């Protein structure tokens, strides 16, 4: 994503309003990635310390599996 962003910025004339929107979306994507990393770590600690119920473990396993399949699909 960063290479595409840089290429677009260098090789295109983008209106200021569009550039601002691109920067805001890029920021939002990074915030989402950081939140995912944080909650993944919370989950891992909860599993290690056996703080999570079986239902939570199963739901997160299914969600993680779906996300991995989606990531493979979009690549």
PDB file with SEQRES, HELIX, SHEET and CRYST1 records, atoms N, CA, C and O in Angstrom:
SEQRES   1 A   75  UNK UNK UNK UNK UNK UNK UNK UNK UNK UNK UNK UNK UNK          
SEQRES   2 A   75  UNK UNK UNK UNK UNK UNK UNK UNK UNK UNK UNK UNK UNK          
SEQRES   3 A   75  UNK UNK UNK UNK UNK UNK UNK UNK UNK UNK UNK UNK UNK          
SEQRES   4 A   75  UNK UNK UNK UNK UNK UNK UNK UNK UNK UNK UNK UNK UNK          
SEQRES   5 A   75  UNK UNK UNK UNK UNK UNK UNK UNK UNK UNK UNK UNK UNK          
SEQRES   6 A   75  UNK UNK UNK UNK UNK UNK UNK UNK UNK UNK                      
HELIX    1 AA1 UNK A    2  UNK A   11  1                                  10    
HELIX    2 AA2 UNK A   16  UNK A   48  1                                  33    
HELIX    3 AA3 UNK A   54  UNK A   74  1                                  21    
CRYST1    1.000    1.000    1.000  90.00  90.00  90.00 P 1           1          
ATOM      1  N   UNK A   1       0.824  -1.192   0.000  1.00  0.00           N  
ATOM      2  CA  UNK A   1       0.000   0.000   0.000  1.00  0.00           C  
ATOM      3  C   UNK A   1       0.864   1.249   0.000  1.00  0.00           C  
ATOM      4  O   UNK A   1       0.549   2.212  -0.700  1.00  0.00           O  
ATOM      5  N   UNK A   2       1.943   1.255   0.768  1.00  0.00           N  
ATOM      6  CA  UNK A   2       2.787   2.441   0.841  1.00  0.00           C  
ATOM      7  C   UNK A   2       3.442   2.752  -0.496  1.00  0.00           C  
ATOM      8  O   UNK A   2       3.567   3.920  -0.864  1.00  0.00           O  
ATOM      9  N   UNK A   3       3.861   1.725  -1.230  1.00  0.00           N  
ATOM     10  CA  UNK A   3       4.474   1.958  -2.541  1.00  0.00           C  
ATOM     11  C   UNK A   3       3.458   2.567  -3.501  1.00  0.00           C  
ATOM     12  O   UNK A   3       3.777   3.497  -4.241  1.00  0.00           O  
ATOM     13  N   UNK A   4       2.249   2.047  -3.489  1.00  0.00           N  
ATOM     14  CA  UNK A   4       1.205   2.576  -4.353  1.00  0.00           C  
ATOM     15  C   UNK A   4       0.890   4.028  -3.968  1.00  0.00           C  
ATOM     16  O   UNK A   4       0.714   4.881  -4.838  1.00  0.00           O  
ATOM     17  N   UNK A   5       0.820   4.296  -2.677  1.00  0.00           N  
ATOM     18  CA  UNK A   5       0.554   5.648  -2.183  1.00  0.00           C  
ATOM     19  C   UNK A   5       1.654   6.606  -2.642  1.00  0.00           C  
ATOM     20  O   UNK A   5       1.365   7.689  -3.150  1.00  0.00           O  
ATOM     21  N   UNK A   6       2.899   6.210  -2.466  1.00  0.00           N  
ATOM     22  CA  UNK A   6       4.029   7.055  -2.862  1.00  0.00           C  
ATOM     23  C   UNK A   6       4.019   7.291  -4.374  1.00  0.00           C  
ATOM     24  O   UNK A   6       4.208   8.420  -4.827  1.00  0.00           O  
ATOM     25  N   UNK A   7       3.799   6.236  -5.151  1.00  0.00           N  
ATOM     26  CA  UNK A   7       3.766   6.346  -6.612  1.00  0.00           C  
ATOM     27  C   UNK A   7       2.682   7.331  -7.051  1.00  0.00           C  
ATOM     28  O   UNK A   7       2.906   8.163  -7.930  1.00  0.00           O  
ATOM     29  N   UNK A   8       1.526   7.230  -6.441  1.00  0.00           N  
ATOM     30  CA  UNK A   8       0.416   8.121  -6.785  1.00  0.00           C  
ATOM     31  C   UNK A   8       0.747   9.566  -6.441  1.00  0.00           C  
ATOM     32  O   UNK A   8       0.452  10.478  -7.214  1.00  0.00           O  
ATOM     33  N   UNK A   9       1.357   9.771  -5.288  1.00  0.00           N  
ATOM     34  CA  UNK A   9       1.676  11.132  -4.858  1.00  0.00           C  
ATOM     35  C   UNK A   9       2.735  11.772  -5.762  1.00  0.00           C  
ATOM     36  O   UNK A   9       2.653  12.963  -6.066  1.00  0.00           O  
ATOM     37  N   UNK A  10       3.714  10.998  -6.186  1.00  0.00           N  
ATOM     38  CA  UNK A  10       4.816  11.523  -6.990  1.00  0.00           C  
ATOM     39  C   UNK A  10       4.391  11.744  -8.436  1.00  0.00           C  
ATOM     40  O   UNK A  10       4.786  12.740  -9.042  1.00  0.00           O  
ATOM     41  N   UNK A  11       3.604  10.851  -8.996  1.00  0.00           N  
ATOM     42  CA  UNK A  11       3.313  10.866 -10.425  1.00  0.00           C  
ATOM     43  C   UNK A  11       1.963  11.468 -10.800  1.00  0.00           C  
ATOM     44  O   UNK A  11       1.573  11.402 -11.966  1.00  0.00           O  
ATOM     45  N   UNK A  12       1.251  12.041  -9.865  1.00  0.00           N  
ATOM     46  CA  UNK A  12      -0.084  12.556 -10.172  1.00  0.00           C  
ATOM     47  C   UNK A  12      -0.288  13.927  -9.546  1.00  0.00           C  
ATOM     48  O   UNK A  12       0.316  14.277  -8.532  1.00  0.00           O  
ATOM     49  N   UNK A  13      -1.145  14.669 -10.178  1.00  0.00           N  
ATOM     50  CA  UNK A  13      -1.605  15.923  -9.583  1.00  0.00           C  
ATOM     51  C   UNK A  13      -2.967  15.633  -8.969  1.00  0.00           C  
ATOM     52  O   UNK A  13      -3.946  15.433  -9.688  1.00  0.00           O  
ATOM     53  N   UNK A  14      -3.028  15.610  -7.668  1.00  0.00           N  
ATOM     54  CA  UNK A  14      -4.253  15.267  -6.962  1.00  0.00           C  
ATOM     55  C   UNK A  14      -4.790  16.528  -6.295  1.00  0.00           C  
ATOM     56  O   UNK A  14      -4.037  17.258  -5.650  1.00  0.00           O  
ATOM     57  N   UNK A  15      -6.072  16.785  -6.447  1.00  0.00           N  
ATOM     58  CA  UNK A  15      -6.655  17.944  -5.758  1.00  0.00           C  
ATOM     59  C   UNK A  15      -6.444  17.843  -4.247  1.00  0.00           C  
ATOM     60  O   UNK A  15      -6.412  16.750  -3.682  1.00  0.00           O  
ATOM     61  N   UNK A  16      -6.303  18.984  -3.616  1.00  0.00           N  
ATOM     62  CA  UNK A  16      -6.018  19.030  -2.188  1.00  0.00           C  
ATOM     63  C   UNK A  16      -7.058  18.260  -1.363  1.00  0.00           C  
ATOM     64  O   UNK A  16      -6.700  17.547  -0.426  1.00  0.00           O  
ATOM     65  N   UNK A  17      -8.324  18.400  -1.705  1.00  0.00           N  
ATOM     66  CA  UNK A  17      -9.371  17.709  -0.940  1.00  0.00           C  
ATOM     67  C   UNK A  17      -9.233  16.189  -1.063  1.00  0.00           C  
ATOM     68  O   UNK A  17      -9.448  15.461  -0.095  1.00  0.00           O  
ATOM     69  N   UNK A  18      -8.874  15.720  -2.258  1.00  0.00           N  
ATOM     70  CA  UNK A  18      -8.671  14.279  -2.449  1.00  0.00           C  
ATOM     71  C   UNK A  18      -7.446  13.798  -1.683  1.00  0.00           C  
ATOM     72  O   UNK A  18      -7.455  12.720  -1.089  1.00  0.00           O  
ATOM     73  N   UNK A  19      -6.401  14.606  -1.704  1.00  0.00           N  
ATOM     74  CA  UNK A  19      -5.180  14.247  -0.978  1.00  0.00           C  
ATOM     75  C   UNK A  19      -5.466  14.143   0.516  1.00  0.00           C  
ATOM     76  O   UNK A  19      -4.995  13.221   1.183  1.00  0.00           O  
ATOM     77  N   UNK A  20      -6.231  15.080   1.031  1.00  0.00           N  
ATOM     78  CA  UNK A  20      -6.583  15.046   2.449  1.00  0.00           C  
ATOM     79  C   UNK A  20      -7.381  13.783   2.769  1.00  0.00           C  
ATOM     80  O   UNK A  20      -7.146  13.144   3.795  1.00  0.00           O  
ATOM     81  N   UNK A  21      -8.313  13.424   1.905  1.00  0.00           N  
ATOM     82  CA  UNK A  21      -9.114  12.212   2.122  1.00  0.00           C  
ATOM     83  C   UNK A  21      -8.229  10.967   2.095  1.00  0.00           C  
ATOM     84  O   UNK A  21      -8.402  10.064   2.914  1.00  0.00           O  
ATOM     85  N   UNK A  22      -7.288  10.920   1.161  1.00  0.00           N  
ATOM     86  CA  UNK A  22      -6.373   9.772   1.070  1.00  0.00           C  
ATOM     87  C   UNK A  22      -5.565   9.641   2.351  1.00  0.00           C  
ATOM     88  O   UNK A  22      -5.416   8.545   2.891  1.00  0.00           O  
ATOM     89  N   UNK A  23      -5.048  10.759   2.832  1.00  0.00           N  
ATOM     90  CA  UNK A  23      -4.241  10.737   4.057  1.00  0.00           C  
ATOM     91  C   UNK A  23      -5.087  10.289   5.247  1.00  0.00           C  
ATOM     92  O   UNK A  23      -4.623   9.504   6.074  1.00  0.00           O  
ATOM     93  N   UNK A  24      -6.315  10.779   5.340  1.00  0.00           N  
ATOM     94  CA  UNK A  24      -7.196  10.373   6.440  1.00  0.00           C  
ATOM     95  C   UNK A  24      -7.507   8.882   6.380  1.00  0.00           C  
ATOM     96  O   UNK A  24      -7.495   8.207   7.409  1.00  0.00           O  
ATOM     97  N   UNK A  25      -7.788   8.356   5.176  1.00  0.00           N  
ATOM     98  CA  UNK A  25      -8.076   6.924   5.039  1.00  0.00           C  
ATOM     99  C   UNK A  25      -6.856   6.082   5.378  1.00  0.00           C  
ATOM    100  O   UNK A  25      -6.976   5.038   6.019  1.00  0.00           O  
ATOM    101  N   UNK A  26      -5.691   6.531   4.952  1.00  0.00           N  
ATOM    102  CA  UNK A  26      -4.450   5.810   5.266  1.00  0.00           C  
ATOM    103  C   UNK A  26      -4.243   5.776   6.786  1.00  0.00           C  
ATOM    104  O   UNK A  26      -3.845   4.752   7.343  1.00  0.00           O  
ATOM    105  N   UNK A  27      -4.514   6.890   7.438  1.00  0.00           N  
ATOM    106  CA  UNK A  27      -4.399   6.957   8.898  1.00  0.00           C  
ATOM    107  C   UNK A  27      -5.397   6.002   9.563  1.00  0.00           C  
ATOM    108  O   UNK A  27      -5.037   5.271  10.486  1.00  0.00           O  
ATOM    109  N   UNK A  28      -6.643   6.009   9.096  1.00  0.00           N  
ATOM    110  CA  UNK A  28      -7.665   5.130   9.660  1.00  0.00           C  
ATOM    111  C   UNK A  28      -7.280   3.662   9.506  1.00  0.00           C  
ATOM    112  O   UNK A  28      -7.503   2.861  10.413  1.00  0.00           O  
ATOM    113  N   UNK A  29      -6.702   3.311   8.359  1.00  0.00           N  
ATOM    114  CA  UNK A  29      -6.274   1.925   8.136  1.00  0.00           C  
ATOM    115  C   UNK A  29      -5.192   1.536   9.135  1.00  0.00           C  
ATOM    116  O   UNK A  29      -5.209   0.424   9.663  1.00  0.00           O  
ATOM    117  N   UNK A  30      -4.253   2.436   9.400  1.00  0.00           N  
ATOM    118  CA  UNK A  30      -3.175   2.147  10.348  1.00  0.00           C  
ATOM    119  C   UNK A  30      -3.731   2.006  11.766  1.00  0.00           C  
ATOM    120  O   UNK A  30      -3.293   1.136  12.519  1.00  0.00           O  
ATOM    121  N   UNK A  31      -4.686   2.851  12.130  1.00  0.00           N  
ATOM    122  CA  UNK A  31      -5.312   2.752  13.450  1.00  0.00           C  
ATOM    123  C   UNK A  31      -6.008   1.402  13.599  1.00  0.00           C  
ATOM    124  O   UNK A  31      -5.908   0.763  14.646  1.00  0.00           O  
ATOM    125  N   UNK A  32      -6.708   0.969  12.563  1.00  0.00           N  
ATOM    126  CA  UNK A  32      -7.380  -0.335  12.594  1.00  0.00           C  
ATOM    127  C   UNK A  32      -6.360  -1.457  12.748  1.00  0.00           C  
ATOM    128  O   UNK A  32      -6.580  -2.393  13.517  1.00  0.00           O  
ATOM    129  N   UNK A  33      -5.239  -1.370  12.018  1.00  0.00           N  
ATOM    130  CA  UNK A  33      -4.192  -2.389  12.133  1.00  0.00           C  
ATOM    131  C   UNK A  33      -3.631  -2.437  13.553  1.00  0.00           C  
ATOM    132  O   UNK A  33      -3.417  -3.519  14.101  1.00  0.00           O  
ATOM    133  N   UNK A  34      -3.395  -1.273  14.146  1.00  0.00           N  
ATOM    134  CA  UNK A  34      -2.870  -1.230  15.513  1.00  0.00           C  
ATOM    135  C   UNK A  34      -3.876  -1.796  16.511  1.00  0.00           C  
ATOM    136  O   UNK A  34      -3.496  -2.515  17.435  1.00  0.00           O  
ATOM    137  N   UNK A  35      -5.154  -1.475  16.331  1.00  0.00           N  
ATOM    138  CA  UNK A  35      -6.184  -2.040  17.209  1.00  0.00           C  
ATOM    139  C   UNK A  35      -6.249  -3.554  17.076  1.00  0.00           C  
ATOM    140  O   UNK A  35      -6.408  -4.258  18.074  1.00  0.00           O  
ATOM    141  N   UNK A  36      -6.129  -4.058  15.861  1.00  0.00           N  
ATOM    142  CA  UNK A  36      -6.133  -5.506  15.650  1.00  0.00           C  
ATOM    143  C   UNK A  36      -4.947  -6.153  16.359  1.00  0.00           C  
ATOM    144  O   UNK A  36      -5.101  -7.188  17.007  1.00  0.00           O  
ATOM    145  N   UNK A  37      -3.767  -5.550  16.241  1.00  0.00           N  
ATOM    146  CA  UNK A  37      -2.583  -6.083  16.924  1.00  0.00           C  
ATOM    147  C   UNK A  37      -2.791  -6.091  18.438  1.00  0.00           C  
ATOM    148  O   UNK A  37      -2.452  -7.063  19.114  1.00  0.00           O  
ATOM    149  N   UNK A  38      -3.350  -5.001  18.963  1.00  0.00           N  
ATOM    150  CA  UNK A  38      -3.571  -4.898  20.409  1.00  0.00           C  
ATOM    151  C   UNK A  38      -4.550  -5.961  20.880  1.00  0.00           C  
ATOM    152  O   UNK A  38      -4.276  -6.651  21.861  1.00  0.00           O  
ATOM    153  N   UNK A  39      -5.691  -6.110  20.201  1.00  0.00           N  
ATOM    154  CA  UNK A  39      -6.686  -7.077  20.631  1.00  0.00           C  
ATOM    155  C   UNK A  39      -6.220  -8.512  20.414  1.00  0.00           C  
ATOM    156  O   UNK A  39      -6.596  -9.412  21.166  1.00  0.00           O  
ATOM    157  N   UNK A  40      -5.405  -8.725  19.392  1.00  0.00           N  
ATOM    158  CA  UNK A  40      -4.827 -10.057  19.195  1.00  0.00           C  
ATOM    159  C   UNK A  40      -3.926 -10.402  20.371  1.00  0.00           C  
ATOM    160  O   UNK A  40      -3.942 -11.529  20.864  1.00  0.00           O  
ATOM    161  N   UNK A  41      -3.140  -9.428  20.818  1.00  0.00           N  
ATOM    162  CA  UNK A  41      -2.253  -9.660  21.972  1.00  0.00           C  
ATOM    163  C   UNK A  41      -3.075  -9.912  23.234  1.00  0.00           C  
ATOM    164  O   UNK A  41      -2.749 -10.808  24.012  1.00  0.00           O  
ATOM    165  N   UNK A  42      -4.137  -9.130  23.447  1.00  0.00           N  
ATOM    166  CA  UNK A  42      -5.010  -9.365  24.603  1.00  0.00           C  
ATOM    167  C   UNK A  42      -5.574 -10.779  24.563  1.00  0.00           C  
ATOM    168  O   UNK A  42      -5.637 -11.467  25.582  1.00  0.00           O  
ATOM    169  N   UNK A  43      -5.981 -11.198  23.376  1.00  0.00           N  
ATOM    170  CA  UNK A  43      -6.538 -12.543  23.230  1.00  0.00           C  
ATOM    171  C   UNK A  43      -5.490 -13.600  23.574  1.00  0.00           C  
ATOM    172  O   UNK A  43      -5.766 -14.549  24.307  1.00  0.00           O  
ATOM    173  N   UNK A  44      -4.272 -13.419  23.028  1.00  0.00           N  
ATOM    174  CA  UNK A  44      -3.209 -14.398  23.283  1.00  0.00           C  
ATOM    175  C   UNK A  44      -2.902 -14.503  24.772  1.00  0.00           C  
ATOM    176  O   UNK A  44      -2.744 -15.607  25.293  1.00  0.00           O  
ATOM    177  N   UNK A  45      -2.817 -13.370  25.461  1.00  0.00           N  
ATOM    178  CA  UNK A  45      -2.563 -13.378  26.904  1.00  0.00           C  
ATOM    179  C   UNK A  45      -3.725 -14.048  27.632  1.00  0.00           C  
ATOM    180  O   UNK A  45      -3.512 -14.829  28.559  1.00  0.00           O  
ATOM    181  N   UNK A  46      -4.952 -13.743  27.213  1.00  0.00           N  
ATOM    182  CA  UNK A  46      -6.119 -14.359  27.839  1.00  0.00           C  
ATOM    183  C   UNK A  46      -6.129 -15.866  27.685  1.00  0.00           C  
ATOM    184  O   UNK A  46      -6.514 -16.583  28.609  1.00  0.00           O  
ATOM    185  N   UNK A  47      -5.710 -16.353  26.529  1.00  0.00           N  
ATOM    186  CA  UNK A  47      -5.648 -17.796  26.302  1.00  0.00           C  
ATOM    187  C   UNK A  47      -4.539 -18.411  27.150  1.00  0.00           C  
ATOM    188  O   UNK A  47      -4.736 -19.447  27.784  1.00  0.00           O  
ATOM    189  N   UNK A  48      -3.374 -17.766  27.157  1.00  0.00           N  
ATOM    190  CA  UNK A  48      -2.249 -18.290  27.941  1.00  0.00           C  
ATOM    191  C   UNK A  48      -2.591 -18.367  29.428  1.00  0.00           C  
ATOM    192  O   UNK A  48      -2.218 -19.323  30.107  1.00  0.00           O  
ATOM    193  N   UNK A  49      -3.291 -17.372  29.921  1.00  0.00           N  
ATOM    194  CA  UNK A  49      -3.651 -17.323  31.343  1.00  0.00           C  
ATOM    195  C   UNK A  49      -4.991 -18.000  31.624  1.00  0.00           C  
ATOM    196  O   UNK A  49      -5.465 -18.008  32.760  1.00  0.00           O  
ATOM    197  N   UNK A  50      -5.591 -18.563  30.589  1.00  0.00           N  
ATOM    198  CA  UNK A  50      -6.891 -19.242  30.674  1.00  0.00           C  
ATOM    199  C   UNK A  50      -7.968 -18.324  31.254  1.00  0.00           C  
ATOM    200  O   UNK A  50      -8.736 -18.717  32.132  1.00  0.00           O  
ATOM    201  N   UNK A  51      -8.005 -17.087  30.739  1.00  0.00           N  
ATOM    202  CA  UNK A  51      -8.988 -16.104  31.188  1.00  0.00           C  
ATOM    203  C   UNK A  51     -10.234 -16.094  30.312  1.00  0.00           C  
ATOM    204  O   UNK A  51     -11.285 -15.601  30.722  1.00  0.00           O  
ATOM    205  N   UNK A  52     -10.114 -16.639  29.108  1.00  0.00           N  
ATOM    206  CA  UNK A  52     -11.229 -16.586  28.163  1.00  0.00           C  
ATOM    207  C   UNK A  52     -12.042 -17.864  28.226  1.00  0.00           C  
ATOM    208  O   UNK A  52     -11.503 -18.948  28.450  1.00  0.00           O  
ATOM    209  N   UNK A  53     -13.331 -17.729  28.028  1.00  0.00           N  
ATOM    210  CA  UNK A  53     -14.199 -18.901  28.003  1.00  0.00           C  
ATOM    211  C   UNK A  53     -14.020 -19.643  26.677  1.00  0.00           C  
ATOM    212  O   UNK A  53     -13.461 -19.094  25.728  1.00  0.00           O  
ATOM    213  N   UNK A  54     -14.482 -20.852  26.615  1.00  0.00           N  
ATOM    214  CA  UNK A  54     -14.406 -21.671  25.401  1.00  0.00           C  
ATOM    215  C   UNK A  54     -15.146 -20.985  24.255  1.00  0.00           C  
ATOM    216  O   UNK A  54     -14.684 -21.022  23.114  1.00  0.00           O  
ATOM    217  N   UNK A  55     -16.294 -20.358  24.546  1.00  0.00           N  
ATOM    218  CA  UNK A  55     -17.084 -19.713  23.500  1.00  0.00           C  
ATOM    219  C   UNK A  55     -16.302 -18.591  22.825  1.00  0.00           C  
ATOM    220  O   UNK A  55     -16.342 -18.449  21.603  1.00  0.00           O  
ATOM    221  N   UNK A  56     -15.595 -17.800  23.619  1.00  0.00           N  
ATOM    222  CA  UNK A  56     -14.799 -16.703  23.064  1.00  0.00           C  
ATOM    223  C   UNK A  56     -13.683 -17.268  22.197  1.00  0.00           C  
ATOM    224  O   UNK A  56     -13.424 -16.751  21.111  1.00  0.00           O  
ATOM    225  N   UNK A  57     -13.030 -18.307  22.656  1.00  0.00           N  
ATOM    226  CA  UNK A  57     -11.948 -18.927  21.885  1.00  0.00           C  
ATOM    227  C   UNK A  57     -12.466 -19.427  20.541  1.00  0.00           C  
ATOM    228  O   UNK A  57     -11.833 -19.215  19.506  1.00  0.00           O  
ATOM    229  N   UNK A  58     -13.622 -20.094  20.562  1.00  0.00           N  
ATOM    230  CA  UNK A  58     -14.176 -20.642  19.324  1.00  0.00           C  
ATOM    231  C   UNK A  58     -14.570 -19.536  18.352  1.00  0.00           C  
ATOM    232  O   UNK A  58     -14.302 -19.644  17.155  1.00  0.00           O  
ATOM    233  N   UNK A  59     -15.195 -18.484  18.844  1.00  0.00           N  
ATOM    234  CA  UNK A  59     -15.611 -17.383  17.971  1.00  0.00           C  
ATOM    235  C   UNK A  59     -14.410 -16.691  17.348  1.00  0.00           C  
ATOM    236  O   UNK A  59     -14.433 -16.360  16.163  1.00  0.00           O  
ATOM    237  N   UNK A  60     -13.356 -16.468  18.134  1.00  0.00           N  
ATOM    238  CA  UNK A  60     -12.178 -15.810  17.588  1.00  0.00           C  
ATOM    239  C   UNK A  60     -11.476 -16.724  16.590  1.00  0.00           C  
ATOM    240  O   UNK A  60     -10.944 -16.243  15.589  1.00  0.00           O  
ATOM    241  N   UNK A  61     -11.465 -18.025  16.841  1.00  0.00           N  
ATOM    242  CA  UNK A  61     -10.866 -18.965  15.890  1.00  0.00           C  
ATOM    243  C   UNK A  61     -11.580 -18.906  14.551  1.00  0.00           C  
ATOM    244  O   UNK A  61     -10.934 -18.881  13.503  1.00  0.00           O  
ATOM    245  N   UNK A  62     -12.886 -18.884  14.577  1.00  0.00           N  
ATOM    246  CA  UNK A  62     -13.669 -18.815  13.337  1.00  0.00           C  
ATOM    247  C   UNK A  62     -13.401 -17.495  12.630  1.00  0.00           C  
ATOM    248  O   UNK A  62     -13.207 -17.472  11.414  1.00  0.00           O  
ATOM    249  N   UNK A  63     -13.388 -16.392  13.379  1.00  0.00           N  
ATOM    250  CA  UNK A  63     -13.156 -15.067  12.796  1.00  0.00           C  
ATOM    251  C   UNK A  63     -11.762 -15.002  12.175  1.00  0.00           C  
ATOM    252  O   UNK A  63     -11.602 -14.497  11.063  1.00  0.00           O  
ATOM    253  N   UNK A  64     -10.759 -15.508  12.881  1.00  0.00           N  
ATOM    254  CA  UNK A  64      -9.391 -15.497  12.374  1.00  0.00           C  
ATOM    255  C   UNK A  64      -9.285 -16.321  11.103  1.00  0.00           C  
ATOM    256  O   UNK A  64      -8.620 -15.911  10.151  1.00  0.00           O  
ATOM    257  N   UNK A  65      -9.929 -17.470  11.077  1.00  0.00           N  
ATOM    258  CA  UNK A  65      -9.923 -18.319   9.892  1.00  0.00           C  
ATOM    259  C   UNK A  65     -10.552 -17.597   8.708  1.00  0.00           C  
ATOM    260  O   UNK A  65     -10.021 -17.638   7.598  1.00  0.00           O  
ATOM    261  N   UNK A  66     -11.683 -16.934   8.944  1.00  0.00           N  
ATOM    262  CA  UNK A  66     -12.348 -16.177   7.877  1.00  0.00           C  
ATOM    263  C   UNK A  66     -11.454 -15.055   7.360  1.00  0.00           C  
ATOM    264  O   UNK A  66     -11.382 -14.826   6.153  1.00  0.00           O  
ATOM    265  N   UNK A  67     -10.769 -14.350   8.270  1.00  0.00           N  
ATOM    266  CA  UNK A  67      -9.889 -13.253   7.865  1.00  0.00           C  
ATOM    267  C   UNK A  67      -8.720 -13.768   7.027  1.00  0.00           C  
ATOM    268  O   UNK A  67      -8.323 -13.126   6.055  1.00  0.00           O  
ATOM    269  N   UNK A  68      -8.172 -14.913   7.399  1.00  0.00           N  
ATOM    270  CA  UNK A  68      -7.063 -15.483   6.629  1.00  0.00           C  
ATOM    271  C   UNK A  68      -7.527 -15.888   5.233  1.00  0.00           C  
ATOM    272  O   UNK A  68      -6.820 -15.662   4.250  1.00  0.00           O  
ATOM    273  N   UNK A  69      -8.710 -16.484   5.146  1.00  0.00           N  
ATOM    274  CA  UNK A  69      -9.244 -16.863   3.839  1.00  0.00           C  
ATOM    275  C   UNK A  69      -9.485 -15.630   2.982  1.00  0.00           C  
ATOM    276  O   UNK A  69      -9.220 -15.653   1.780  1.00  0.00           O  
ATOM    277  N   UNK A  70      -9.985 -14.551   3.585  1.00  0.00           N  
ATOM    278  CA  UNK A  70     -10.219 -13.310   2.849  1.00  0.00           C  
ATOM    279  C   UNK A  70      -8.897 -12.719   2.378  1.00  0.00           C  
ATOM    280  O   UNK A  70      -8.800 -12.251   1.243  1.00  0.00           O  
ATOM    281  N   UNK A  71      -7.877 -12.734   3.234  1.00  0.00           N  
ATOM    282  CA  UNK A  71      -6.568 -12.191   2.861  1.00  0.00           C  
ATOM    283  C   UNK A  71      -5.989 -12.957   1.674  1.00  0.00           C  
ATOM    284  O   UNK A  71      -5.407 -12.355   0.771  1.00  0.00           O  
ATOM    285  N   UNK A  72      -6.143 -14.272   1.670  1.00  0.00           N  
ATOM    286  CA  UNK A  72      -5.657 -15.085   0.552  1.00  0.00           C  
ATOM    287  C   UNK A  72      -6.448 -14.738  -0.709  1.00  0.00           C  
ATOM    288  O   UNK A  72      -5.879 -14.655  -1.798  1.00  0.00           O  
ATOM    289  N   UNK A  73      -7.752 -14.538  -0.563  1.00  0.00           N  
ATOM    290  CA  UNK A  73      -8.622 -14.232  -1.703  1.00  0.00           C  
ATOM    291  C   UNK A  73      -8.251 -12.908  -2.367  1.00  0.00           C  
ATOM    292  O   UNK A  73      -8.263 -12.813  -3.594  1.00  0.00           O  
ATOM    293  N   UNK A  74      -7.923 -11.886  -1.577  1.00  0.00           N  
ATOM    294  CA  UNK A  74      -7.653 -10.572  -2.163  1.00  0.00           C  
ATOM    295  C   UNK A  74      -6.230 -10.429  -2.678  1.00  0.00           C  
ATOM    296  O   UNK A  74      -5.923  -9.445  -3.351  1.00  0.00           O  
ATOM    297  N   UNK A  75      -5.364 -11.371  -2.385  1.00  0.00           N  
ATOM    298  CA  UNK A  75      -3.975 -11.263  -2.855  1.00  0.00           C  
ATOM    299  C   UNK A  75      -3.840 -11.642  -4.272  1.00  0.00           C  
ATOM    300  O   UNK A  75      -2.737 -11.605  -4.818  1.00  0.00           O  
TER     301      UNK A  75                                                      
END                                                                             
